[in-house]
Amino acid sequence: METTIKVASILGAEIRPYIEPLANLRIAIFKEWPYLYQGSLKYERVYLEKYARCPDSIVALAIAKEQIVGASTALPLVAAENDFRDAFQGSGYSADEVLYLGESVLQPQYRGLGMGHHFFDAREAHARSLGLRYSAFCAVDRARNDPRRPANARTLEPFWIQRGYVRHPEIKTTFDWREVGQTLESSNSLTFWIKEI
């Protein structure tokens, strides 16, 4: 297997030429556990355009064989969706001090090669360059006994803890999406993890 992966970071409007492959990658990866997201190109283009319009956004790309095989996004929380910003009201954290870490998606054959650290390193460095105090992301809440959980599913929580992130069960949001096998959207709970950088 080709294990040589190039990592490149792009900012703001530089993201625009990559929207289509990023959209396809998000749809493919988020279809997996635990998100079970049945995505659409129409929604993905709108979602990713938000990053292209924000001059302080970043996308860290993983490129192998001249193809994008992974990506990780971030933008200041004040530029993120209202659902994410609103979760911080009354939390003691100021939204204008937080870099919101969006998704990290990576094709399965390139996992286990250290890309997760590269993705976090790039985004945390970007937060520092913007003078932000915190980086934060949210993860979907799934019951331990969810019958859809694959037998070999593993949690990323030990990795996040190793990176210095702390789970904040008091800071939650909900987001609606259509899950695999569903015809209608359902509401999903997500909990934030925060690191002071």
C-alpha positions in Angstrom: 0.0 0.0 0.0 1.2 3.5 -0.7 1.8 5.2 2.6 3.4 8.4 1.5 1.0 11.1 2.4 1.5 14.8 1.8 -0.1 17.2 4.3 -1.1 20.7 3.1 -3.1 23.4 4.8 -5.2 25.8 2.8 -7.0 28.9 4.1 -10.2 30.8 3.4 -11.0 31.1 -0.3 -8.2 28.7 -1.2 -10.7 25.9 -0.2 -13.1 26.6 -3.0 -11.5 24.5 -5.7 -11.5 21.5 -3.3 -15.2 21.7 -2.3 -16.3 18.8 -4.6 -13.8 16.2 -3.5 -14.2 17.3 0.1 -18.0 16.9 -0.1 -17.6 13.4 -1.5 -15.1 12.5 1.2 -17.4 13.7 3.9 -20.4 11.8 2.5 -18.4 8.6 2.3 -16.8 8.7 5.7 -19.7 10.1 7.7 -21.8 7.3 6.4 -19.9 5.1 8.9 -20.4 4.6 12.6 -21.0 6.7 14.7 -22.5 9.4 12.5 -24.5 7.2 10.1 -25.0 10.3 8.0 -26.8 10.0 4.7 -25.4 13.1 3.0 -26.2 14.9 -0.2 -23.8 16.9 -2.4 -26.2 19.8 -2.4 -26.0 20.2 1.4 -22.2 19.5 1.4 -21.5 22.3 -1.1 -23.4 24.8 1.0 -21.7 23.6 4.2 -18.2 23.8 2.7 -18.8 27.2 1.1 -19.1 28.6 4.6 -15.4 27.7 5.1 -14.5 29.3 1.7 -16.2 32.5 2.7 -14.4 32.7 6.0 -10.9 34.2 5.7 -9.8 32.7 9.0 -10.9 29.1 8.2 -8.4 26.3 7.6 -8.6 22.9 5.9 -5.7 20.5 6.4 -5.6 18.1 3.4 -4.1 14.6 3.3 -3.0 13.8 -0.3 -1.8 10.4 -1.6 -1.3 9.4 -5.2 -2.4 12.9 -6.1 -5.9 12.3 -4.6 -7.4 13.9 -1.5 -7.7 11.0 1.0 -8.4 13.0 4.1 -9.2 16.4 5.4 -9.8 18.3 8.6 -11.5 21.6 9.0 -11.7 24.5 11.4 -12.9 28.1 11.6 -13.5 30.6 14.5 -16.6 29.6 16.5 -18.1 33.0 15.8 -18.3 32.1 12.1 -19.7 28.6 12.7 -23.4 27.5 12.6 -25.7 29.1 15.3 -26.3 25.7 16.8 -22.6 25.4 17.7 -22.2 29.0 18.9 -25.4 28.9 21.0 -24.1 25.8 22.9 -21.5 28.0 24.5 -23.9 30.6 25.9 -23.6 30.6 29.7 -20.8 28.1 29.6 -18.0 30.4 30.9 -16.3 30.2 27.5 -16.4 33.2 25.2 -17.2 32.2 21.6 -14.7 34.8 20.3 -11.9 32.9 22.0 -12.6 29.5 20.4 -11.5 27.8 17.2 -14.3 25.4 16.2 -12.8 22.1 14.9 -15.1 20.7 12.3 -14.7 17.2 10.9 -11.6 15.0 10.5 -12.3 12.5 7.7 -9.8 10.0 6.4 -10.1 7.0 4.0 -9.8 3.7 6.0 -6.6 2.5 4.3 -4.7 5.6 5.5 -5.7 5.4 9.1 -3.2 4.4 11.8 -0.4 6.4 10.1 -0.4 9.4 12.4 -2.8 11.6 10.3 -5.0 12.4 13.3 -2.1 14.1 15.0 -1.2 16.0 11.9 -4.8 17.2 11.6 -4.9 18.4 15.2 -1.4 20.0 15.0 -2.4 22.0 12.0 -5.6 23.3 13.4 -4.2 24.1 16.9 -1.3 26.0 15.3 -3.9 27.9 13.3 -5.8 28.8 16.5 -2.6 30.1 18.0 -1.9 32.2 14.9 -5.3 33.8 15.2 -4.7 34.6 18.9 -7.5 32.2 20.1 -7.4 30.7 23.5 -9.3 27.4 23.0 -10.0 24.8 20.4 -13.1 22.8 20.6 -15.1 20.2 18.7 -18.3 18.2 19.3 -18.9 14.5 18.9 -22.1 12.7 18.4 -23.6 10.9 21.5 -24.4 7.3 20.9 -25.6 4.8 23.5 -23.1 2.1 24.4 -25.7 -0.6 23.5 -26.8 1.0 20.2 -27.6 -2.1 18.1 -26.1 -0.3 15.0 -22.6 -0.2 16.7 -20.2 -2.5 14.7 -18.6 -5.2 16.8 -15.1 -3.8 16.0 -16.0 -0.2 16.6 -13.5 1.7 18.7 -13.9 5.0 20.4 -11.5 8.0 19.7 -11.9 9.3 23.2 -8.5 8.0 24.5 -6.9 9.8 21.5 -8.7 13.1 22.3 -7.8 12.9 26.0 -4.1 12.3 25.0 -4.3 15.4 22.9 -5.4 17.4 26.0 -9.2 17.7 25.2 -11.7 17.5 28.0 -15.3 16.4 27.5 -17.8 18.9 28.7 -21.2 17.1 29.1 -22.8 20.5 30.1 -22.0 21.9 26.7 -24.2 20.2 24.1 -26.0 20.9 20.9 -28.4 19.1 18.6 -28.2 18.7 14.9 -30.6 17.2 12.5 -29.5 14.9 9.7 -30.9 11.9 7.7 -29.3 8.7 9.0 -28.6 5.7 6.8 -31.8 3.8 6.1 -34.0 6.7 7.1 -36.3 8.8 4.9 -36.6 11.7 7.3 -34.1 13.7 9.3 -33.7 12.9 13.0 -32.3 15.0 15.8 -28.8 14.0 17.2 -27.2 15.1 20.4 -23.5 16.2 20.3 -21.2 17.0 23.2 -18.3 19.4 23.1 -14.6 18.6 23.9 -12.4 21.7 24.7 -8.7 22.3 25.0 -6.9 25.4 26.2 -4.1 26.1 23.8 
